[in-house]
Amino acid sequence: PVYRYPPLPENHIRVLQLLPNRDGNAQIECNLIDYPFLDPWAGPLLCEAVLCVWGPPPNSHALIADDAPLSIRQNCQALLARLRDPVLPRFLWADAVCINQDDNDENADQAQLMTWIYASARGVIVWLEEPKDGCTSPDDQTEGGLGRALQIIREATEDSSALLRAAPGSETARDMVDALSRRSWFRRIWVLQEVAAAGRVTIMCREREIDSEVFCAGLEVMVSARPGTPGLLRTPIFLIEGAGSRRNRASGMLKTYSLNTQPLLELARMYHGRDATDRRDKTFALRA
């Protein structure tokens, strides 16, 4: 029998316990644990939140959740495979798995908690890898090598001449960073909520990972060196750099969390071109 999500009690979330395996090619196994999230102010969540673009349907890959198969998208499978430890379990929150996507009521209820989840998680992992059109495996043919682009960004914080050096395949570092800006994650409206709420962000692709502060510092160098740097890369710089001061702000007796960046109407004008699977998501993300 396939995995069936049990009803989720009010003000609870599901946490994914990613089970270890020494065989990197073994099927992914996990447990989904109901976790009471009654008071977001009580302390940090003892799990990491993971963020990725799901990629196009169908849900063609399967993991084993509580001993039953659960279908997921290809890119989510690649992310979990990357995060799995050979020895120890890892506790994660991933909307693609932890929310019953076939239950509209649960989706709506969980959307109200998402900003709190990102703000309370031990860390937020941004997974930039994604399947390319016409490719059967994620990012095997990424433009210029996305992992290499992250390395260039890291090097740019120490030596701005890294932007001018040639990269494999006769592409310059700037070309590779341009390819980075074309990742779907930078175009998604939820990026506003995800990175602005997070206290600690790690940018990851395949075996490469980079701390968000280093990521922003490298992008700042690139913006300065190249005025034409795509605007989509400027948004995460602004949001991540200001996240530390915004994430602890709250208002009202209901303890509602607010990113407190710009008035809603102004944000709507700034980010009306962002992508969202559901148009209503644009309002939810901007109101976070």
C-alpha positions in Angstrom: 0.0 0.0 0.0 1.1 3.6 -0.7 1.7 6.1 2.1 -1.4 7.9 3.2 -1.0 11.1 5.2 -2.8 10.9 8.6 -4.8 14.0 9.6 -2.5 16.7 11.0 -3.7 18.2 14.4 -4.0 22.0 14.5 -0.8 23.8 15.0 1.3 20.7 14.3 3.8 20.2 11.5 5.4 17.1 10.1 9.1 16.7 10.5 11.0 14.3 8.2 13.4 12.0 9.9 15.8 11.1 7.0 17.2 7.7 7.8 20.9 7.0 7.3 22.4 4.6 4.8 26.0 3.9 3.9 25.0 3.0 0.3 24.6 6.3 -1.5 22.5 4.6 -4.2 20.0 3.0 -1.8 16.4 4.0 -1.8 15.6 6.9 0.5 13.8 6.0 3.7 12.3 8.3 6.2 9.8 8.6 9.0 7.2 11.5 9.1 6.7 12.7 12.7 3.9 14.9 14.0 5.5 17.8 15.8 3.6 20.2 18.0 4.3 23.8 17.0 2.1 25.4 19.5 4.4 28.2 20.5 7.0 29.4 17.9 8.6 31.5 20.6 9.4 28.5 22.8 12.7 27.9 21.1 14.3 26.8 17.8 13.0 23.9 15.9 15.5 21.0 16.2 15.4 20.5 12.5 16.6 22.2 9.3 14.2 23.6 6.7 15.1 22.7 3.1 14.0 24.7 0.0 14.1 23.6 -3.6 12.2 24.1 -6.8 10.2 20.9 -7.1 10.5 20.7 -10.9 7.9 19.6 -13.4 5.4 16.8 -12.6 4.9 13.9 -12.4 6.0 12.6 -9.1 8.2 10.0 -10.7 10.5 9.1 -7.8 9.6 7.2 -4.7 10.9 7.2 -1.1 9.8 4.9 1.7 7.9 6.9 4.4 7.0 4.9 7.5 7.5 1.7 5.5 5.2 2.7 2.7 6.1 4.2 -0.7 5.5 7.9 -1.3 6.0 9.5 -4.7 8.0 12.7 -4.9 9.5 14.9 -7.6 12.9 14.2 -9.1 14.6 17.2 -7.7 13.3 16.6 -4.2 14.7 13.1 -4.4 18.1 14.5 -5.4 18.1 16.9 -2.5 17.3 14.2 0.1 19.9 11.9 -1.4 22.5 14.7 -1.0 21.5 15.4 2.6 21.4 11.8 3.8 24.2 10.9 6.2 25.8 7.4 6.1 25.5 7.0 9.9 23.1 9.4 11.6 19.5 10.4 11.0 18.8 13.9 9.9 15.7 15.9 10.8 14.3 18.1 8.1 11.2 20.1 7.1 10.5 20.1 3.4 7.1 21.3 2.2 7.1 18.8 -0.7 7.1 15.9 1.7 5.9 17.3 5.0 2.7 18.8 3.7 -0.1 16.7 2.1 -0.2 18.4 -1.2 -3.5 16.8 -2.1 -5.2 18.3 1.0 -6.2 22.0 0.3 -7.2 22.6 3.8 -3.9 21.4 5.2 -2.0 23.4 2.6 -3.8 26.5 3.7 -3.2 25.8 7.4 0.5 25.0 6.9 1.0 28.1 4.8 0.2 30.2 7.9 3.1 28.5 9.8 5.7 28.6 7.0 7.4 31.9 8.0 7.6 30.7 11.6 9.2 27.4 10.4 11.9 29.2 8.4 12.5 31.6 11.3 12.7 28.9 13.9 14.6 26.2 12.0 18.2 25.4 13.0 19.1 26.4 9.5 17.7 26.8 6.0 19.2 24.9 3.1 18.6 26.4 -0.4 19.0 23.7 -3.1 19.8 25.3 -6.4 20.0 22.1 -8.4 17.1 21.4 -10.8 16.3 19.3 -13.8 17.0 20.9 -17.1 14.4 20.8 -19.9 14.9 17.6 -21.9 17.4 16.1 -19.3 16.6 13.0 -17.4 18.9 13.7 -14.5 19.3 17.0 -12.6 21.9 19.5 -13.6 24.3 17.0 -15.4 24.5 19.7 -18.1 24.1 22.8 -16.1 25.3 25.9 -18.0 29.0 26.3 -17.1 28.6 24.1 -14.0 26.5 25.6 -11.2 28.8 24.1 -8.5 31.7 25.9 -10.2 29.7 29.2 -10.1 29.3 28.8 -6.3 33.1 28.4 -6.1 33.6 31.5 -8.2 31.4 33.5 -5.8 33.4 32.3 -2.8 36.6 33.2 -4.5 35.3 36.7 -5.4 35.1 37.6 -1.8 38.8 37.2 -1.5 39.9 38.2 -5.0 37.7 40.1 -7.4 39.9 39.1 -10.3 38.2 35.7 -10.1 35.4 37.3 -12.1 37.8 37.8 -15.0 39.4 34.4 -15.2 38.4 31.9 -17.8 36.3 28.9 -16.7 36.2 25.4 -18.2 34.5 25.3 -21.5 35.7 28.8 -22.5 33.0 30.5 -20.4 34.0 33.3 -18.1 33.1 33.4 -14.4 30.6 36.1 -15.3 28.9 33.8 -17.7 28.6 31.2 -15.0 27.1 33.6 -12.6 24.6 34.7 -15.3 23.6 31.0 -15.5 23.2 31.0 -11.8 20.7 33.8 -12.0 18.6 31.7 -14.4 17.9 29.1 -11.7 14.2 28.9 -11.1 14.6 29.5 -7.3 15.6 33.1 -7.9 12.4 33.7 -9.8 10.0 32.2 -7.3 7.9 34.6 -5.2 8.4 32.4 -2.1 12.2 33.3 -2.1 11.1 36.5 -0.4 9.6 34.6 2.6 12.2 31.9 2.6 15.4 33.8 2.9 14.1 36.8 4.7 12.7 34.7 7.6 15.8 32.5 7.9 18.4 33.1 10.5 21.1 31.0 8.8 21.1 30.0 5.2 23.3 27.6 3.3 23.3 27.6 -0.5 23.9 24.1 -1.9 24.2 22.3 -5.2 25.6 18.8 -5.6 28.7 18.6 -3.5 29.2 22.4 -3.3 27.8 24.5 -0.5 28.4 28.0 0.6 27.3 30.1 3.6 24.7 32.8 2.7 27.0 35.6 4.1 29.8 34.5 1.8 27.3 34.1 -1.0 26.0 37.7 -0.6 29.5 39.1 -0.2 30.5 37.5 -3.5 27.4 38.7 -5.3 28.1 42.2 -4.0 31.5 42.1 -5.6 29.9 41.0 -8.8 27.2 43.7 -8.7 29.9 46.3 -8.2 32.1 44.9 -11.0 29.3 44.5 -13.4 26.5 47.0 -13.4 24.4 44.7 -15.6 24.3 41.9 -13.0 20.8 40.4 -13.2 18.4 42.1 -10.8 17.1 38.7 -9.6 20.4 38.3 -7.8 20.0 41.6 -6.0 16.9 40.5 -4.1 18.4 37.7 -2.0 21.3 40.0 -1.2 18.9 42.6 0.2 16.7 40.1 2.1 19.5 37.9 3.5 21.6 40.8 4.7 18.6 42.3 6.5 17.2 39.1 7.8 19.0 39.2 11.1 17.3 42.4 12.2 13.9 41.5 10.8 13.4 37.9 12.0 12.9 38.8 15.7 10.3 41.5 15.0 6.8 40.7 16.0 3.6 42.7 16.5 0.3 42.4 18.4 -0.9 40.0 21.0 -1.2 37.2 18.4 2.6 37.2 18.1 2.3 37.4 14.3 5.6 37.4 12.6 6.4 40.0 10.0 9.3 40.4 7.7 8.6 44.2 7.9 10.4 45.0 4.7 8.1 47.2 2.6 4.4 48.1 2.3 2.5 45.3 0.5 1.6 47.5 -2.5 5.2 48.5 -3.0 6.4 44.9 -2.7 3.7 43.9 -5.3 5.1 46.4 -7.7 8.7 45.3 -7.1 8.1 41.6 -7.5 5.0 41.3 -9.7 7.2 39.4 -12.3 8.1 36.6 -9.9 6.9 33.1 -10.6 4.3 31.2 -8.6 2.5 28.0 -9.3 -0.7 29.5 -7.9 -1.3 33.2 -8.3 -2.6 33.4 -4.8 0.8 32.4 -3.5 2.1 35.8 -4.5 -0.1 37.5 -2.0 0.7 34.9 0.7 4.4 35.3 0.2 4.4 39.1 0.2 2.2 39.3 3.3 4.5 37.1 5.3 
